[in-house]
Amino acid sequence: MGSNVGTRPPIHLGSGEPILLLHPFLLSQAVWEDVAQRLADTGRYEVFAPTMAGHNGGPKAGTWFLSSEVLADHVERQLDELGWKTAHIVGNSLGGWVAFELERRGRARSVTGIAPAGGWTRWTPAKFEVIAKFILGIPLLLAAWAFGPRVLHLPFSRHLATYAISAKPDGVSDRQLSGIIDDVAHCPAYFQLLVKATLLHGLREVAQNAVPAHLVICEKDRILPAPRFSRHFTDHLPKDSHQVTKLDGVGHIPMYEAPERITRVITEFIEECCPAPGREESTG
């Protein structure tokens, strides 16, 4: 059937082992463009990166109060349409939270959380700190609504717009920054998810994680800085089936400033935990 007005087709490239890429809160599948292309270019992976419900170009949420479960429901339907029972799931920030939610439903071959959200309980102070950070971003949101890409001509706008994203203001190109502003200006999930998150527990079930898990910590993460926001995962993920990688010099959304490194982090983990049959030779 035809898509709703405003929706856009997911990124879908390559062939081979299936990889699902899930984007952060407020943004869209566009954060994965460079990494998705690099993964597909290896010739070993089929890559699918949708925009999640309530985000710019994604399907309508169908509810006033958005949650990680609702987002996972929408993604799961898309996996069913693709005929993917399982996939290697990679998620950044909110996408990491949804990735672990999908793992709990048996849809993951492996799961990689890049600065994943959800590492808290219902009343953890850290959760309210994150919500406060997004509420403090409302003036920037209003500016994005009012001015669109022209907001970047305002004084200090590049520093403000990239503060939550990259280690340095020039870690994001002008073209990418315009796309980010557009995503933020067209994200009904902003209020839907913040309202729900105030009452929501985080990822309670990571201790039951049943597939290889990879926690990627970003050194210059200003939204979910380690160790406060990574401790829940390092403490509760099963010790024998998870590994931790620390990426120096990158911010909360490292796919913009370090696409080669992120591609390598994803592929090396998948090849290590789920080696493809017949691929004995090492890759350079």
C-alpha positions in Angstrom: 0.0 0.0 0.0 1.1 3.6 -0.5 3.0 5.3 2.4 1.6 8.0 4.5 2.4 11.5 3.5 5.7 12.5 5.0 7.1 9.0 5.3 10.2 8.0 3.4 11.5 4.5 2.5 14.1 3.1 4.8 17.8 2.8 3.8 18.0 -0.8 2.4 21.3 -1.8 0.9 23.6 -4.8 0.1 23.2 -8.5 0.6 24.4 -11.1 3.2 24.0 -11.2 6.9 21.2 -8.9 8.0 22.0 -5.8 10.0 19.3 -3.5 11.5 20.5 0.0 12.3 18.4 2.1 14.8 18.8 5.9 15.1 18.8 8.2 18.2 16.0 10.2 19.7 14.9 13.3 17.6 16.9 12.2 14.5 16.2 9.8 11.6 17.7 7.0 9.5 19.9 9.7 7.9 22.4 9.4 10.7 23.3 6.0 9.3 23.8 7.0 5.6 27.6 6.8 5.6 27.9 3.7 7.8 25.1 1.8 6.0 26.9 2.4 2.7 30.2 1.2 4.1 28.6 -1.9 5.6 26.9 -2.8 2.3 30.2 -2.1 0.3 31.9 -5.0 2.2 29.7 -7.3 0.2 28.9 -9.3 3.3 25.8 -7.5 4.8 22.3 -6.6 4.0 21.6 -3.4 5.8 18.2 -2.0 6.9 17.9 1.4 8.6 14.3 2.6 9.1 13.1 5.9 10.6 11.3 5.0 13.8 7.7 6.0 14.6 7.1 9.6 15.5 10.4 10.8 13.9 11.0 12.8 10.7 9.9 10.6 7.8 8.8 7.6 10.0 5.3 6.3 10.4 2.8 7.9 12.7 3.1 6.6 16.3 -0.6 5.9 16.6 -0.5 6.8 20.3 -0.1 10.0 22.3 2.4 8.4 24.7 5.4 6.9 22.9 7.6 4.3 24.5 10.5 2.0 23.6 7.9 -0.9 23.4 5.8 1.0 20.8 8.9 1.9 18.8 9.9 -1.8 18.9 6.4 -2.8 17.7 6.8 -0.7 14.6 10.3 -1.9 13.8 9.2 -5.5 14.4 6.5 -5.2 11.8 9.0 -3.9 9.3 11.3 -6.9 10.1 8.3 -9.2 9.4 7.7 -7.5 6.1 11.3 -8.1 5.1 11.1 -11.7 6.2 13.8 -11.2 8.8 13.2 -13.4 11.8 16.4 -12.2 13.4 19.2 -9.7 12.6 22.3 -8.2 14.0 20.8 -5.1 15.7 22.8 -1.9 16.2 21.3 1.0 18.0 22.6 4.4 19.1 21.1 6.2 22.1 17.3 5.6 22.0 18.0 3.2 19.1 20.1 1.2 21.6 17.3 1.0 24.0 15.0 -0.3 21.3 17.7 -2.7 20.1 17.7 -4.4 23.6 13.9 -4.4 23.6 14.0 -6.3 20.3 16.6 -8.7 21.7 14.2 -9.5 24.5 11.6 -10.4 21.9 14.0 -12.9 20.3 14.7 -10.8 17.2 18.5 -10.4 17.6 21.5 -12.5 16.5 23.7 -10.0 18.3 23.1 -6.6 19.8 25.4 -3.5 19.7 24.4 -0.5 21.8 26.3 2.7 20.9 25.8 5.0 23.9 22.5 3.2 24.6 19.7 4.9 26.5 17.5 3.0 29.0 20.3 2.2 31.5 18.2 3.2 34.5 15.3 2.1 36.7 12.1 4.0 37.1 13.4 6.4 39.8 17.1 6.6 39.0 18.2 10.3 39.3 20.2 9.8 36.0 17.0 9.3 34.1 15.6 12.7 35.2 18.9 14.3 34.3 18.6 13.1 30.7 15.0 14.3 30.5 16.1 17.7 31.9 18.8 17.9 29.2 16.2 17.4 26.5 13.8 19.9 28.1 16.7 22.5 28.2 16.9 21.9 24.4 13.4 23.2 23.9 14.6 26.7 22.9 16.8 25.1 20.1 13.8 23.1 19.1 11.6 26.2 18.9 14.3 27.9 16.8 14.5 24.9 14.5 10.7 25.1 14.0 10.8 28.9 13.5 13.8 29.2 11.2 14.5 25.8 9.7 18.1 25.5 8.4 18.4 29.4 8.7 18.8 28.8 12.4 22.5 28.0 11.6 23.1 31.6 10.7 22.4 32.6 14.3 25.4 33.3 16.6 26.8 30.2 18.3 24.2 28.1 16.6 26.7 25.5 15.3 28.2 25.1 18.8 24.7 24.7 20.3 23.5 22.4 17.6 26.5 20.0 17.8 27.0 20.1 21.6 24.9 17.0 22.1 26.1 15.2 19.0 29.8 15.5 18.4 33.0 16.0 20.3 33.8 19.2 18.3 31.6 21.6 16.4 33.2 20.7 13.1 32.5 17.0 13.6 29.3 17.4 11.6 29.2 18.8 8.0 26.9 21.6 7.0 24.8 19.2 4.9 24.4 16.9 7.9 23.6 19.7 10.3 20.9 21.0 8.0 19.4 17.4 8.0 19.6 17.3 11.8 17.8 20.7 12.1 15.1 19.3 9.7 14.7 16.1 11.8 14.5 18.0 15.1 11.9 20.4 13.6 9.7 17.5 12.4 9.7 15.1 15.4 6.4 14.7 17.2 8.0 12.0 19.3 9.8 14.8 21.2 7.0 15.5 23.7 5.3 12.1 23.3 8.4 10.3 24.5 9.5 12.8 27.2 6.1 12.6 28.9 6.1 8.8 28.8 9.8 8.6 29.9 9.1 10.4 33.2 7.0 7.4 34.3 8.8 4.6 32.4 11.3 2.1 33.8 14.4 1.5 31.8 15.9 -1.8 30.6 15.1 -4.2 33.4 15.8 -7.4 31.5 19.4 -6.9 30.3 20.5 -9.6 32.7 18.5 -12.1 30.6 20.2 -11.0 27.4 20.6 -14.2 25.4 22.8 -13.2 22.5 26.3 -11.6 22.2 26.1 -8.0 23.3 28.5 -5.1 22.6 28.4 -1.9 24.6 30.2 1.0 22.9 31.0 3.9 25.1 31.8 7.3 23.6 34.5 9.3 25.5 33.0 12.8 24.8 29.4 11.8 25.3 27.6 14.8 26.9 24.1 13.2 26.9 24.8 9.8 28.5 28.3 10.1 29.9 30.1 7.0 31.2 30.3 5.5 33.8 26.9 6.8 35.2 24.9 5.8 32.2 26.9 2.7 31.2 27.1 1.1 34.6 23.6 -0.4 34.4 24.8 -2.4 31.3 28.2 -3.3 32.6 26.7 -4.5 35.9 23.8 -6.4 34.5 24.6 -7.8 31.1 25.8 -11.5 31.4 29.5 -11.3 32.0 30.4 -14.2 29.6 28.5 -12.8 26.5 29.2 -9.1 26.4 32.1 -6.9 25.6 32.8 -3.2 26.0 34.6 -0.9 23.5 35.5 2.7 24.5 35.8 5.1 21.6 38.0 8.1 22.3 37.4 11.6 20.9 33.8 11.1 19.8 30.5 12.4 21.0 27.1 10.9 21.6 26.3 10.3 17.9 29.6 9.1 16.5 28.4 8.0 13.1 28.8 11.5 11.8 32.4 12.2 12.9 33.8 8.6 12.7 31.9 6.5 10.2 34.9 4.3 9.4 35.5 3.5 13.1 31.8 2.8 13.7 31.7 0.5 10.6 34.8 -1.4 11.9 33.3 -1.6 15.5 30.2 -3.2 14.0 31.8 -5.6 11.6 34.6 -6.8 13.9 32.1 -7.7 16.6 29.8 -9.5 14.3 32.6 -11.4 12.7 34.0 -12.3 16.1 30.8 -13.5 17.7 29.1 -14.9 14.6 31.7 -15.9 12.1 30.3 -16.6 8.6 30.7 -20.3 7.5 33.6 -20.8 5.2 35.3 -17.4 6.0 38.5 -18.6 7.6 40.7 -15.9 6.2 41.3 -12.8 8.4 40.2 -9.5 7.1 42.5 -6.5 7.0 
